[in-house]
């Protein structure tokens, strides 16, 4: 397997200690189906373009500048060189601010993961020392990095022979759960119903296995494309499930009874096989 090209190269710094590192994207969009926008008339691809809102004329890349709207229809032009100067001092440094207990990062704050590797042979020993120290202390390193012209707060954690750096969302980007759940009624749960639901959960225990994840929409999309390519009718969509739940207790009991049947069938097969 070809290792993806590094998305960033720089130095992981812990106080006076520096270690050359590089980042490689831990996720990929390679398997996704992508569409091109076509002209319906001649089936040729079309291109997007920036238009001047006043004249309607196309504005080329050389004539485009960034602007910040100070008030309605008034803009402050931001020079690209000014932006470049702001990030110049920190764009090649992944600085560690401190350490937190492993697992202390609330999941909703985690954004995008990257694999963190030593930049070269000379950095391998220092890299390994940092990784093993984090693993033994069961800690995660909190730091900051400039990536794709933006500052990201990140968490660095040991992963196998390397480490994983995950960018974190800012607090202002998180919608508070309290506000979302505020309108939910305070329900007094029937202990028997909770017990029955718990039994179903116990019977449905599985191991986390990402290799079994299936993108049903992407598969259906691929089947649709293949059918159209072969001149066949598109596959029929799966009908929506009927919403006919009347009594939750009855449904839970029936579900539990249904979960018991496969176990008895399995035992019967073993006896017959013996």
N, C-alpha and C positions, 0 to 999 in steps of 0.2 A: 504494500500500500504506500502510495506517495504521500509524504507529509506535506500538508498545506504550507504555503508561503507565510512567513512571519508577518503578523499584522502590526507589530511594534517591536522595537529593539531599544534597550536602555540599561539602566542600572537599578537593582533592588537595593535600597539603602536602609541599614539599621544603625542609626547613630553614625559613628565613624567608619562602619563596615559597609563596603559596597560589593555587589556581585553582579556581573554582567548577565542579563536575562533577555529572553524574547517571548513574545506572546503568539500563540497559534489559536485560531478560532476553534472552539470545542463543539460547535454546531454547524450544520450545513443545510443549504437549500437545494443541493444538487438533485434530489429526487423529486422535487416539486414540478408540477406541470405549469408552464408559463404560456401566456397568450400574447400575440401581437395584435395591435389595433389595425384594422384594414379599412380601406375605402369600400363601402358596400357595392358601389357601381363597378369598379374594375378589379377588385380584390387585391389591390396593391397596398403595402404597408404605409402608414402615415406617421409623420414625426410631430412631436410636441414642440411648441415654440413659445417664447415670451413675447407678448404683444404690449405695445404702449397703449394704456387705457384711454388716452386722449386722442391719439391719431389712428390707432388700430394697426400700426405698422410693426413689423417684426423687429425686435431689438436683439442684435447679435451679442455673443459672449463678451467681446471687447468693450461694448458700451453698457454692460450691466454692472451696477454697484449695489452694495447693501445699504439699506436705509432703515432707520428706526422712526416710526410714526410718533411724533411728539404730541400732536393733536390732529383733528380731522384734516386730511389732505396736506399736512405739513410734515416734512421728513428731515431727519438729521442724517447726512451721508457719513457712513463709517468706512474709513480707508482700510483696505485689506492689510496694508503694512502695519497699521496700528494694532490690529488683531494679532498679526504674526509676532510682533514685539512682546505682547502680553504673555504668550505661551512659550516663548523662546527659552526662558530660564528653567522651566519645569517639564518640557515635553519629552525629555529623555530620562526622566527619573521616576521610579515607583517608590515613593517614600513611605516608610512604615511609621505610623503615629503611635501605635500601642497594640496591645494584645487582649483578646477577649476569650472567654471559655468557648471551646469547640461546641457548636450547636446553639450558641446564644443568639445568632442572627435570625430574626423573625423572617420566615419564608417569604412573606409578601414584599419585603424590601429587596430581595434578590432579583437581579435583572438578567444579564447575559454572562455566560461562563467562557473563560479562555484557559487553554493549557499554558502553564508557565514552565519554561525550560531554561537550562543554562545557555548562554549565548554562544559559548565555545568550550573547548576542552579545558582551557585555563580556569574557567569559572565553575567547573563541575564539583570540585571539592567543597568550596564555600557554599554552593547551592545545596549540596547534600547535607552539610552541617545544619543549615537553617531549616531544611525540611525535617530532619530527624529531631531537632530541638522542638519544633512545633508539635510533632507527633508524640514525643515523650511527655511533654507538658500538657498535651491535649488542649492546645491553644490555636487560635486563628489570628493572623496578623491583619490589623486594620490600617489602610493606607489611602493614598491619593495618587492619581495618574491623569495626565492629559492624553486623551485618546480621541482621534478623529476631531481635533480642534475643540474638544470639550473636556472640562474637568469632571472626573468621576471618582467618587469615593468607592473603595473596593475592599474585599476581604480575600485574603490569601490562605489557602489550606492545603495540607499535604494530600497527595493522591498517588498511590502506588510509588513509582520511582520518580515522580515529578510533583508538581503542585498545580492547583487550580486557582485562578484569580477570577472572582465574580464581581462585576460592577453592581453597585447598589443604587436603588432609587432614593431620591431625596424625600424628606418627610412631606414636603408640599405636594409631591406627586401621588401620595397615598390618600385614598378616600377613607375617612374614618369609619370603622365598622359600626360604631355607636349610632351614627347618623343613619346608616343604611338599615340597621336592625331595630331602630327606635320604634317603628310602627307595629312590630310583631307583638301579638297578644301573649300574655303570660299564661301558658298552658300547664295545668297540673297533669303530669303524665301518669297514666294508670300503670302501677308497678308490674301487673301481669303482662300488659302489652309490651312494656320495655323488656321483660324477661324473655318473651317469645321472640321479639326482634333480636335480642342478644343471642338466642340459640341459633337463629338463622345466620347471624354474623359468624358464630363459631364454626358452623358447618361450611361456610363459604370462604374460609381462610385460604389465601393463595400466597405464593411467593412473588415479590416484585420482580418482574421480568420484562424489561423494555423491548426485548426482541419479539415479543408477542403483540406489541402495540400495532394496531391496524388503522390506517387512515381510510375510513369507509367512503368518505366523500371523494378523496383523490382516486380511489379504486373505481368508483362509479364513473368519475370523470374520464378515466382512462378507457373504461369499457364503452362509454358513449363515443369517444373519439375513434376507437377501433371499429365500432359498428358503422359509423358514418363513413369511415375510410373504406370499409368492405361493401358499402351500399346497402346495408341492412337497416332495419328499424331500430331506433334507440331502445335500450333495455327498459322494461317497465319499472317505474319507481316503487320502492317498498312502501306499502300503505301505512299510514299513521296509526299507531296503536289506539284502540278505542278507550275512552275515558269512562269506565263503568264501575269504578270503585264505590261501593255502597257503605260497607262497614269495615273499618280498618282492622278490627279484631278478627273478623271472619277471614279476611284476606291473609293476615299474618298466620292464622292457624292452618289455612289451606296450603300456604307456602311452606310452612314447617312440615306438614304431612308429605308434601311433594318432595322435599329435601330428603326425607327418610327413605323413600322408595328406591332410589338408586343404590343406597347402601345395602338393602336387603337383596336386590338383584345381584349385586357384586358378590355377596356371600353365597348365594345360590349357585352362581357360576363356578365358584371355587370348589363347592361340594361336588358338583357334577363332573368337574375336571378331575377331581380326586378319584 
